[in-house]
């Protein structure tokens, strides 16, 4: 395999996690999403629920989200500590094995490696809304609002820790519209490019 590591960044509800898991299965490599959360929890002492909620989301939906978080005497917030532990574990995993890593700014963290394929998965808002209602049991009253909240927090977090624009094509090798191509075709494209 010429691309040892595949990172999947995704819009909420686009199926990026599902695509990542299926790519890992087809390539016969490890898959890191919830598995990464477990490793970060073990190494950091932070609760898995906290890591899941804060590991790739800003504390608030505005650009000043990190300005008002509490900091220790050394200037580090709990979010900064979480970022540093996640970063270290992602770097260790990349050194150790071929894998697929979902989210957590892995595309940026591994940006200097030549054996990485960075993918961004997106889809039309309506298709994502339908998906989160059907698969995640989200309320059918206002799923678009939930999509916007999650994506905005991801974008702010990404910008804060990477100084890059989340979802911007130049930050990835490949951008796929899962609503247009479907999950299976996205898996096929990524798998083929990784070989």
MIDO-724852 format. One record per residue: residue in one letter; x, y, z of N, C-alpha, C in turn. Coordinates in steps of 0.05 Angstrom, whole numbers, padded with zeros to 5 digits, always signed. Example, Ala and Ser with C-alpha at 12.3 -4.5 7.8 and 13.67 -1.06 7.14 Angstrom:
BEGIN
A+00264-00114+00156+00246-00090+00156+00264-00066+00156
S+00257-00045+00142+00273-00021+00143+00258+00001+00157
***
This chain:
BEGIN
X+00017-00024+00000+00000+00000+00000+00018+00025+00000
X+00013+00043-00019+00030+00067-00020+00022+00088+00001
X-00003+00089+00008-00012+00106+00029-00018+00089+00054
X-00001+00092+00074-00003+00076+00098-00025+00085+00116
X-00030+00111+00117-00049+00122+00136-00070+00138+00120
X-00095+00135+00127-00116+00151+00114-00130+00166+00137
X-00132+00192+00134-00148+00208+00153-00174+00215+00140
X-00195+00214+00155-00222+00221+00146-00232+00244+00163
X-00234+00267+00151-00248+00290+00164-00275+00291+00151
X-00295+00300+00166-00322+00298+00155-00341+00317+00167
X-00361+00325+00151-00384+00340+00162-00401+00321+00177
X-00414+00331+00198-00432+00315+00214-00455+00304+00197
X-00459+00278+00198-00481+00266+00183-00474+00258+00154
X-00449+00262+00146-00441+00256+00119-00434+00226+00115
X-00431+00211+00137-00424+00183+00134-00394+00178+00135
X-00378+00199+00142-00349+00196+00142-00339+00174+00160
X-00351+00170+00183-00343+00149+00202-00348+00122+00189
X-00372+00118+00177-00379+00093+00164-00360+00087+00141
X-00354+00108+00125-00336+00105+00103-00308+00097+00113
X-00299+00110+00134-00272+00104+00145-00271+00075+00155
X-00292+00066+00169-00292+00039+00179-00291+00018+00156
X-00307+00023+00135-00307+00005+00113-00281+00005+00097
X-00269+00028+00095-00242+00030+00081-00222+00013+00097
X-00222+00016+00123-00203+00001+00140-00208-00029+00137
X-00233-00037+00136-00240-00066+00133-00230-00076+00106
X-00234-00061+00085-00226-00069+00058-00196-00071+00055
X-00182-00052+00068-00153-00052+00067-00140-00071+00088
X-00155-00080+00107-00145-00098+00127-00126-00083+00147
X-00133-00058+00153-00117-00042+00172-00134-00034+00196
X-00121-00024+00216-00135-00015+00240-00152+00010+00235
X-00173+00013+00251-00191+00035+00249-00191+00050+00275
X-00187+00076+00274-00187+00092+00299-00208+00114+00298
X-00227+00111+00315-00247+00132+00321-00253+00130+00350
X-00272+00113+00358-00277+00108+00387-00252+00096+00400
X-00238+00080+00385-00213+00067+00395-00193+00088+00403
X-00192+00110+00388-00173+00132+00395-00182+00145+00421
X-00208+00149+00424-00219+00160+00449-00211+00144+00473
X-00213+00117+00470-00205+00099+00492-00176+00103+00499
X-00158+00104+00479-00130+00107+00484-00124+00134+00497
X-00137+00155+00488-00133+00182+00500-00142+00182+00529
X-00165+00169+00534-00175+00168+00562-00155+00154+00580
X-00144+00131+00570-00125+00116+00587-00100+00132+00592
X-00091+00147+00573-00065+00162+00576-00069+00188+00591
X-00092+00201+00588-00096+00228+00599-00110+00228+00626
X-00125+00207+00632-00141+00206+00657-00167+00221+00654
X-00173+00231+00630-00198+00245+00625-00220+00225+00619
X-00244+00231+00624-00267+00213+00619-00272+00211+00589
X-00279+00187+00580-00284+00182+00552-00306+00201+00541
X-00327+00205+00557-00349+00222+00548-00339+00251+00543
X-00321+00261+00561-00310+00287+00557-00293+00289+00532
X-00277+00268+00527-00260+00268+00504-00277+00267+00478
X-00298+00251+00479-00316+00249+00456-00329+00276+00450
X-00337+00290+00471-00351+00316+00467-00332+00339+00462
X-00308+00338+00472-00289+00361+00470-00266+00356+00451
X-00261+00331+00444-00237+00324+00429-00235+00336+00401
X-00257+00343+00389-00256+00356+00363-00277+00378+00360
X-00287+00387+00383-00307+00408+00383-00298+00431+00401
X-00303+00455+00393-00297+00478+00410-00317+00479+00433
X-00310+00493+00455-00328+00495+00478-00353+00512+00472
X-00353+00529+00451-00376+00545+00444-00376+00549+00414
X-00397+00562+00404-00401+00566+00375-00390+00592+00364
X-00373+00606+00379-00363+00631+00368-00332+00630+00368
X-00321+00649+00354-00292+00648+00350-00276+00655+00375
X-00290+00664+00396-00276+00670+00421-00279+00646+00441
X-00287+00623+00430-00293+00600+00447-00271+00593+00466
X-00246+00595+00457-00223+00587+00474-00212+00610+00491
X-00222+00634+00487-00212+00657+00502-00220+00657+00531
X-00243+00644+00537-00253+00645+00564-00252+00619+00579
X-00237+00599+00568-00235+00574+00583-00215+00577+00605
X-00219+00562+00626-00200+00563+00649-00173+00552+00641
X-00152+00564+00652-00125+00555+00647-00110+00551+00673
X-00091+00532+00672-00074+00527+00695-00053+00548+00697
X-00036+00546+00717-00015+00565+00722+00005+00566+00698
X+00007+00544+00684+00025+00544+00660+00012+00553+00635
X-00013+00562+00637-00028+00573+00614-00043+00553+00597
X-00042+00528+00605-00055+00506+00590-00083+00501+00600
X-00102+00500+00582-00129+00492+00589-00132+00462+00587
X-00154+00452+00597-00160+00423+00595-00162+00416+00565
X-00173+00434+00549-00175+00429+00520-00147+00427+00507
X-00129+00445+00516-00101+00444+00506-00088+00417+00514
X-00092+00409+00539-00081+00384+00548-00092+00361+00531
X-00118+00361+00527-00131+00340+00510-00119+00340+00482
X-00116+00363+00470-00104+00366+00444-00076+00353+00443
X-00059+00360+00463-00032+00350+00464-00031+00319+00467
X-00048+00308+00483-00049+00279+00486-00059+00266+00461
X-00080+00276+00449-00090+00265+00423-00069+00266+00402
X-00055+00289+00400-00034+00293+00380-00012+00272+00383
X-00003+00268+00408+00018+00249+00413+00010+00220+00406
X-00014+00213+00413-00024+00186+00407-00027+00182+00377
X-00037+00202+00362-00040+00200+00333-00012+00197+00320
X+00008+00212+00329+00035+00209+00319+00046+00181+00324
X+00041+00171+00348+00050+00144+00356+00037+00122+00338
X+00011+00125+00334-00003+00105+00317+00008+00106+00289
X+00013+00130+00278+00023+00132+00251+00051+00120+00248
X+00066+00121+00268+00093+00109+00268+00091+00078+00269
X+00071+00069+00283+00069+00040+00289+00055+00023+00268
X+00034+00035+00255+00018+00017+00238+00003+00032+00216
X-00005+00016+00196-00024+00026+00176-00051+00028+00188
X-00066+00049+00181-00093+00052+00194-00109+00074+00180
X-00134+00075+00190-00153+00097+00182-00159+00111+00208
X-00156+00138+00208-00162+00154+00232-00184+00174+00224
X-00205+00174+00240-00227+00193+00235-00225+00217+00254
X-00225+00241+00241-00227+00266+00256-00203+00273+00272
X-00207+00289+00293-00187+00297+00313-00163+00311+00301
X-00167+00325+00279-00146+00341+00265-00122+00323+00256
X-00127+00297+00252-00106+00279+00245-00094+00287+00218
X-00110+00298+00200-00099+00307+00174-00077+00328+00178
X-00081+00346+00197-00062+00367+00202-00038+00356+00218
X-00044+00340+00238-00022+00329+00255-00003+00312+00238
X-00013+00299+00217+00004+00281+00201+00011+00294+00174
X+00008+00320+00172+00011+00334+00146+00039+00331+00133
X+00060+00327+00149+00087+00325+00138+00094+00297+00129
X+00077+00278+00133+00083+00250+00125+00075+00247+00096
X+00091+00232+00081+00085+00226+00053+00067+00202+00049
X+00064+00186+00070+00048+00162+00068+00019+00165+00078
X+00009+00190+00077-00018+00196+00087-00035+00206+00064
X-00060+00196+00064-00081+00206+00046-00102+00220+00063
X-00105+00246+00060-00124+00261+00075-00149+00266+00059
X-00172+00257+00070-00198+00258+00056-00217+00274+00072
X-00233+00290+00058-00255+00305+00071-00281+00295+00059
X-00300+00287+00076-00326+00277+00066-00347+00297+00073
X-00363+00304+00054-00385+00324+00058-00409+00314+00043
X-00431+00328+00047-00456+00321+00033-00475+00345+00035
X-00495+00345+00019-00516+00365+00019-00530+00365+00047
X-00537+00388+00057-00549+00391+00084-00574+00373+00087
X-00590+00373+00067-00615+00357+00068-00609+00327+00071
X-00590+00317+00056-00583+00289+00058-00571+00282+00084
X-00554+00300+00095-00542+00296+00122-00564+00297+00143
X-00583+00315+00140-00605+00317+00160-00621+00291+00160
X-00627+00280+00137-00642+00255+00135-00627+00233+00147
X-00601+00233+00143-00584+00211+00154-00583+00212+00185
X-00580+00235+00197-00578+00236+00226-00605+00229+00239
X-00627+00236+00226-00653+00228+00237-00657+00198+00235
X-00649+00186+00212-00653+00158+00208-00634+00141+00224
X-00608+00147+00224-00588+00130+00236-00582+00137+00265
X-00582+00162+00272-00574+00170+00299-00597+00176+00317
X-00621+00175+00307-00645+00180+00323-00648+00209+00331
X-00636+00227+00315-00639+00256+00321-00668+00264+00317
X-00676+00285+00330-00703+00295+00328-00708+00304+00299
X-00731+00298+00289-00737+00306+00261-00748+00335+00260
X-00749+00348+00283-00759+00376+00284-00739+00396+00272
X-00714+00394+00280-00695+00414+00270-00667+00401+00267
X-00664+00381+00251-00638+00368+00248-00617+00387+00235
X-00626+00405+00219-00607+00424+00206-00593+00441+00226
X-00607+00448+00248-00594+00464+00269-00572+00448+00282
X-00577+00423+00288-00557+00405+00300-00533+00402+00282
X-00538+00399+00256-00515+00397+00236-00498+00422+00238
X-00511+00446+00237-00496+00471+00238-00480+00474+00264
X-00492+00467+00286-00478+00469+00312-00453+00452+00312
X-00456+00426+00305-00434+00408+00306-00412+00416+00287
X-00419+00423+00262-00399+00431+00243-00385+00457+00250
X-00400+00476+00262-00388+00501+00270-00367+00497+00292
X-00374+00480+00311-00356+00474+00333-00331+00459+00323
X-00335+00442+00303-00311+00428+00292-00294+00448+00277
X-00306+00466+00262-00291+00486+00247-00275+00504+00266
X-00287+00513+00287-00273+00531+00306-00250+00516+00319
X-00255+00491+00328-00234+00475+00340-00210+00471+00321
X-00217+00465+00296-00196+00460+00275-00180+00485+00271
X-00193+00508+00269-00180+00533+00264-00162+00540+00288
X-00172+00536+00312-00156+00543+00336-00130+00527+00338
X-00132+00501+00333-00108+00484+00337-00091+00481+00312
X-00101+00488+00289-00085+00484+00264-00080+00510+00249
X-00095+00530+00254-00094+00556+00239-00101+00551+00210
X-00117+00531+00205-00126+00524+00178-00156+00525+00177
X-00168+00526+00153-00197+00526+00149-00206+00497+00146
X-00223+00488+00164-00235+00462+00163-00252+00459+00138
X-00249+00437+00124-00265+00432+00100-00255+00445+00075
X-00234+00462+00077-00223+00475+00053-00207+00455+00036
X-00213+00454+00011-00202+00433-00007-00172+00431-00006
X-00158+00454-00004-00128+00453-00005-00116+00439+00019
X-00131+00435+00040-00121+00421+00064-00123+00391+00062
X-00134+00381+00041-00139+00352+00037-00129+00343+00010
X-00124+00318+00007-00117+00307-00019-00142+00301-00036
X-00164+00296-00021-00188+00287-00035-00213+00297-00019
X-00232+00307-00034-00258+00316-00022-00280+00301-00036
X-00297+00287-00021-00318+00270-00033-00345+00278-00022
X-00364+00280-00041-00392+00286-00034-00407+00259-00031
X-00409+00250-00006-00422+00224-00001-00452+00224-00008
X-00464+00247-00008-00492+00248-00016-00495+00244-00046
X-00476+00252-00061-00476+00249-00090-00467+00221-00099
X-00445+00212-00087-00433+00186-00096-00443+00162-00080
X-00452+00167-00056-00460+00144-00039-00436+00133-00023
X-00442+00120-00002-00422+00110+00016-00404+00089+00002
X-00416+00071-00012-00400+00049-00025-00380+00060-00045
X-00389+00079-00061-00371+00090-00082-00348+00106-00068
X-00354+00120-00047-00333+00135-00033-00312+00115-00022
X-00322+00094-00010-00304+00073+00000-00286+00062-00022
X-00298+00057-00045-00284+00046-00068-00263+00065-00078
X-00269+00091-00080-00250+00111-00089-00226+00113-00070
X-00232+00115-00044-00210+00118-00024-00193+00094-00024
X-00205+00070-00024-00190+00045-00024-00172+00043-00048
X-00182+00050-00071-00166+00049-00095-00142+00068-00094
X-00147+00092-00085-00126+00112-00083-00104+00105-00062
X-00112+00090-00042-00094+00083-00021-00074+00061-00029
X-00081+00046-00050-00064+00023-00058-00039+00032-00073
***
